[in-house]
Amino acid sequence: MRNCFTRIALSAVALLLSTSLAPAIDVPVKTPDVKGAAKATSNSTKNSAKGVVTDAKAAAKAKIVDINTASEAELKAIPGIGDTYASKIVAGRPYANKAQLKSRKIVPDTVYEKIKDLIIAKQPKKK
C-alpha cells in the first residue's frame, strides 16, 4: 500500500515540477511563412493536377485492345493477362460486351478491374 502511495506521490510531484518548469525553458519557435506555405500549396496543387492530366493522356494513348479480334500476343501485352487468360479470351469469342469476360468467368473480378479500361468488345459490322 505504501509502495503504491509513494509511486502516486512521486508521479504527482514530477507532473507539478514539469508544468511549473515548462515556462522557464526557452524554446525558440519558428513561425511559418504563411505566404510561402500558400505558394507551396498552390504549386503542389498545380503539379498534382498536371499529373492527373498526364495520366489521362497516357491512358488515352494506351492502345485499346478489341477482345473480339485481338491475337493472343496482343492480349498478353495487356498488364494482368498471361498465356492462360489470353487463350481463354480467344476461346470464348465472340463477346457482346467486355463485361462478359467477368460474367462468363473468363477472368476473375480483380483482373477485370485492372484491364477494363484497356479493352473493348467491338461488334462486326453487318453487311
Protein Blocks (a to p, Z undefined) as FASTA:
>chain_A
ZZmmmmmmmmmmmmmmmmmmmmmpccddddddfklmmmmmmmmmmmmmmmmmmmmmmmmm
pccddfklpcfklmmmpghiafklmmmmmmmpccfbfklmmmnomacfklmmmmmmmgcc
dddddZZ
